[in-house]
């Protein structure tokens, strides 16, 4: 990578930003597909008795399988185009999945501390259906 030549490249970075963005989008899509499905596969309910209105056992659905396949193919294409090392793509995938899981675990325990960051997250996630009550209880200081 030529630093001072004026050309920009993502060839020799610690992790591949394209893979990180791909995995973040895939994780959001995978996590929220049940809340807002793009396609409703009602014909699957008649084909297999193991499929119910919530999806396959372990909550794995056709849409989630498609997401996994697309993400795997895109990751392989990143390796095949030889602009990134395989390890860069692996590190980006691990970092993005861990950050996604960390955030979604953290917001479940947001009311344990009162600081400006948690106040922002409470405001940002207010009204989210998959998160327990995030609103702060008003304390009556008059008594």
C-alpha positions in Angstrom: 0.0 0.0 0.0 1.4 3.3 -1.0 0.7 5.7 1.8 1.9 9.0 0.3 1.1 8.4 -3.4 -2.5 9.7 -3.2 -4.1 6.4 -4.0 -6.5 4.8 -1.5 -6.8 1.1 -1.0 -8.0 -1.3 1.6 -5.5 -4.0 0.8 -3.3 -4.0 3.9 -5.7 -3.2 6.7 -6.0 -5.0 10.0 -9.5 -6.2 8.9 -11.6 -5.9 5.8 -14.1 -3.1 6.1 -16.2 -4.6 3.3 -16.6 -7.8 5.2 -17.4 -6.0 8.5 -20.2 -4.0 6.7 -21.4 -7.2 5.0 -21.6 -9.1 8.3 -23.2 -6.2 10.2 -25.9 -6.0 7.5 -26.3 -9.8 7.6 -26.6 -9.9 11.4 -29.2 -7.1 11.4 -31.2 -8.9 8.7 -30.8 -12.3 10.5 -31.8 -10.9 13.9 -34.8 -8.8 12.8 -36.2 -11.0 9.9 -38.8 -12.5 12.3 -40.0 -9.1 13.4 -40.5 -7.8 9.9 -40.4 -10.6 7.3 -39.8 -9.8 3.7 -41.5 -12.9 2.3 -44.1 -15.0 4.1 -43.5 -18.7 3.2 -47.0 -20.0 4.2 -46.6 -23.0 1.8 -43.9 -24.4 4.1 -46.4 -24.9 6.8 -48.3 -27.5 4.6 -45.2 -29.2 3.4 -43.5 -30.1 6.7 -45.2 -30.6 10.0 -42.0 -29.5 11.8 -42.5 -26.0 10.5 -44.8 -23.8 12.5 -45.8 -20.1 12.4 -42.5 -19.2 14.2 -40.2 -21.1 11.8 -38.2 -24.3 12.0 -36.9 -25.7 15.2 -34.2 -23.5 16.8 -35.9 -20.6 14.9 -34.0 -21.3 11.7 -36.1 -20.3 8.7 -35.6 -20.3 4.9 -34.9 -16.5 5.0 -32.1 -17.1 7.6 -30.7 -19.8 5.4 -30.6 -17.5 2.4 -28.9 -14.9 4.5 -26.2 -17.3 5.6 -25.6 -18.5 2.0 -25.4 -15.0 0.6 -22.9 -14.0 3.3 -20.7 -17.0 2.8 -20.6 -16.5 -1.0 -19.8 -12.8 -0.6 -17.0 -13.7 1.9 -15.6 -16.2 -0.6 -15.7 -13.6 -3.4 -13.7 -11.2 -1.2 -11.0 -13.9 -0.8 -11.1 -14.8 -4.5 -10.7 -11.2 -5.8 -7.3 -11.2 -3.9 -7.7 -7.6 -2.6 -7.8 -8.9 1.0 -6.1 -11.7 2.9 -8.2 -14.5 4.2 -7.2 -13.6 7.8 -8.4 -10.0 7.3 -11.8 -11.3 6.3 -11.9 -13.7 9.2 -11.0 -11.0 11.7 -13.6 -8.6 10.3 -16.3 -11.3 10.5 -15.4 -12.1 14.1 -15.2 -8.5 15.2 -18.5 -7.5 13.6 -20.4 -10.5 15.0 -19.0 -9.9 18.5 -19.8 -6.2 18.4 -23.4 -7.0 17.2 -23.8 -9.6 20.0 -22.2 -7.3 22.6 -24.5 -4.4 21.7 -27.7 -6.5 21.8 -26.7 -8.0 25.1 -25.7 -4.6 26.6 -29.1 -3.0 25.8 -30.9 -5.7 27.7 -29.0 -4.6 30.9 -29.1 -0.8 30.2 -31.0 0.1 33.4 -28.2 -1.1 35.7 -26.2 2.1 35.4 -27.2 5.7 35.0 -24.8 7.7 32.8 -25.1 9.7 29.6 -24.3 6.8 27.3 -27.0 4.6 28.7 -29.4 7.6 28.6 -28.7 7.9 24.9 -29.2 4.2 24.3 -32.5 4.3 26.3 -33.7 7.1 24.1 -32.4 5.4 20.9 -34.0 2.0 21.7 -37.3 3.4 23.1 -40.3 1.5 21.9 -38.3 -1.5 20.6 -40.5 -4.6 20.8 -37.8 -7.1 21.6 -36.3 -5.2 24.6 -37.7 -5.2 28.1 -39.1 -1.9 29.4 -36.3 0.7 29.0 -38.1 3.7 30.4 -36.8 5.1 33.6 -39.1 5.2 36.6 -39.6 8.7 37.8 -38.5 9.1 41.4 -40.6 11.4 43.5 -38.1 13.6 45.4 -40.9 15.7 47.1 -41.4 13.2 49.9 
